C-alpha cells in the first residue's frame, strides 16, 4: 500500500510542477452603443445586404442584384458599395458591414469570385488596400433543377 501512495504523490507533484497557467484565449473587444435620449440613427449597413446572383442553364450570369438594386456588371456593384459603406473614410461603416451572397446552383465559380472581389475591397493608386466588407456569408445551395 505504501508504494502505491508514494507513486500517487509523485504523480501529484509532477503534475503540479508542470502545470502552466495559460492566459485567457481570445481578445474580446465588445463595443456597446452609447445610450441616448434621442431616437437612434439607423446604420445603413445594419440592414440585411443580400447579393443575389442568377444564371442561365449554361452557368453564365444573368442578373446581379443587391437587395432591390440591379446592376449590369460587378464594377457598378463595387462603386455602389463604396458609396454605401464609405470607402476609406475614417467614419465609414466597414467594420459593421455584412453581406450574404445567394448564388444559383449552376452559376460558374468565376462569377462568385468576381462578386467576392467586388464587395471585399480594392487597391488605391498608392498600392494601399482599402477594405469594404469583411463579413461575407453564403446562403445554402439550393438543389439543382431537374433536367
C-alpha positions as CSV (number, residue, x, y, z in Angstrom):
1,X,0.0,0.0,0.0
2,X,2.9,2.4,0.8
3,X,4.5,2.2,-2.7
4,X,1.1,2.9,-4.3
5,X,0.6,6.1,-2.1
6,X,4.2,7.1,-2.9
7,X,3.5,6.8,-6.7
8,X,0.3,8.8,-6.4
9,X,2.2,11.6,-4.5
10,X,5.0,11.6,-7.1
11,X,2.4,11.9,-9.9
12,X,0.7,14.7,-8.0
13,X,4.0,16.6,-7.6
14,X,4.8,16.0,-11.2
15,X,1.5,17.5,-12.4
16,X,1.7,20.4,-10.1
17,X,5.3,21.3,-11.2
18,X,4.4,21.0,-14.9
19,X,1.1,22.9,-14.7
20,X,1.3,26.2,-16.6
21,X,-1.5,28.7,-16.3
22,X,-2.5,30.0,-19.7
23,X,-3.8,33.4,-20.3
24,X,-7.4,33.7,-21.4
25,X,-7.7,32.8,-25.1
26,X,-9.2,35.3,-27.5
27,X,-9.4,39.0,-27.3
28,X,-13.0,40.0,-26.7
29,X,-13.4,43.6,-28.0
30,X,-17.0,44.4,-27.4
31,X,-18.3,47.9,-28.4
32,X,-21.6,48.7,-26.9
33,X,-23.7,51.6,-28.2
34,X,-23.9,54.6,-26.1
35,X,-27.3,55.4,-24.6
36,X,-29.1,58.4,-25.9
37,X,-32.3,60.1,-25.1
38,X,-32.9,60.8,-28.8
39,X,-34.0,58.3,-31.4
40,X,-31.1,56.2,-32.6
41,X,-30.0,56.6,-36.2
42,X,-30.2,53.6,-38.4
43,X,-26.9,52.3,-39.6
44,X,-27.3,51.7,-43.3
45,X,-25.1,48.6,-43.2
46,X,-27.0,47.2,-40.2
47,X,-29.8,46.4,-42.7
48,X,-29.5,43.0,-44.3
49,X,-27.5,43.1,-47.5
50,X,-28.1,40.2,-49.8
51,X,-26.3,39.9,-53.1
52,X,-28.4,37.7,-55.5
53,X,-26.5,36.2,-58.5
54,X,-28.7,34.4,-61.0
55,X,-27.6,32.4,-64.0
56,X,-28.8,30.7,-67.1
57,X,-28.6,27.0,-67.8
58,X,-25.0,27.3,-69.1
59,X,-23.8,28.9,-65.9
60,X,-23.4,32.4,-67.3
61,X,-24.5,35.2,-65.1
62,X,-27.8,36.9,-66.0
63,X,-28.5,39.2,-63.0
64,X,-26.6,40.9,-60.2
65,X,-28.9,42.2,-57.6
66,X,-28.0,43.8,-54.2
67,X,-31.3,43.9,-52.2
68,X,-33.6,45.8,-54.6
69,X,-30.9,47.4,-56.8
70,X,-29.9,45.6,-60.0
71,X,-26.5,46.0,-61.7
72,X,-25.3,45.1,-65.1
73,X,-21.7,44.5,-64.1
74,X,-19.6,43.9,-61.0
75,X,-17.8,47.3,-61.4
76,X,-21.2,49.1,-60.9
77,X,-21.8,47.0,-57.8
78,X,-18.4,47.9,-56.5
79,X,-18.9,51.6,-56.9
80,X,-22.3,51.4,-55.2
81,X,-20.9,49.6,-52.2
82,X,-18.1,52.2,-51.9
83,X,-20.8,54.9,-51.7
84,X,-22.9,52.8,-49.3
85,X,-20.2,51.6,-46.9
86,X,-17.9,54.6,-47.0
87,X,-14.7,53.5,-48.7
88,X,-11.6,54.7,-46.9
89,X,-13.2,57.5,-44.9
90,X,-12.5,57.2,-41.1
91,X,-16.2,57.3,-40.2
92,X,-17.2,54.6,-42.5
93,X,-19.3,51.5,-41.6
94,X,-16.8,49.0,-42.9
95,X,-16.4,47.2,-39.5
96,X,-20.1,46.5,-39.1
97,X,-21.0,45.8,-42.8
98,X,-22.1,42.3,-43.6
99,X,-23.3,40.7,-46.8
100,X,-24.9,37.4,-47.8
101,X,-24.2,36.0,-51.2
102,X,-27.0,33.9,-52.7
103,X,-25.9,32.3,-56.0
104,X,-27.7,30.0,-58.3
105,X,-26.6,26.3,-58.1
106,X,-25.4,26.2,-61.8
107,X,-23.5,29.6,-61.6
108,X,-19.9,29.3,-62.7
109,X,-17.4,29.8,-59.9
110,X,-15.6,32.6,-61.7
111,X,-18.6,34.9,-61.2
112,X,-18.7,34.1,-57.4
113,X,-15.0,35.1,-57.2
114,X,-15.8,38.3,-59.1
115,X,-18.6,39.1,-56.6
116,X,-16.3,38.5,-53.6
117,X,-13.7,40.7,-55.2
118,X,-16.2,43.5,-55.8
119,X,-17.5,43.5,-52.2
120,X,-14.3,43.0,-50.2
121,X,-12.2,46.0,-51.2
122,X,-9.7,47.5,-53.7
123,X,-6.2,48.9,-54.0
124,X,-5.5,52.6,-54.3
125,X,-3.1,54.0,-56.9
126,X,-0.6,54.3,-54.0
127,X,-0.9,50.5,-53.6
128,X,-2.8,50.6,-50.3
129,X,-5.5,48.1,-49.6
130,X,-8.9,49.6,-48.7
131,X,-11.3,47.0,-47.2
132,X,-15.1,47.4,-47.8
133,X,-17.0,44.4,-46.4
134,X,-15.1,41.7,-44.5
135,X,-18.0,39.7,-43.2
136,X,-19.4,37.5,-46.0
137,X,-21.9,34.7,-45.6
138,X,-23.1,32.3,-48.3
139,X,-26.7,31.1,-48.4
140,X,-27.0,27.4,-48.5
141,X,-27.1,26.0,-52.1
142,X,-30.4,25.1,-53.4
143,X,-31.0,21.8,-55.2
144,X,-30.2,21.9,-58.9
145,X,-33.1,22.0,-61.2
146,X,-34.1,18.6,-62.6
147,X,-33.0,18.2,-66.2
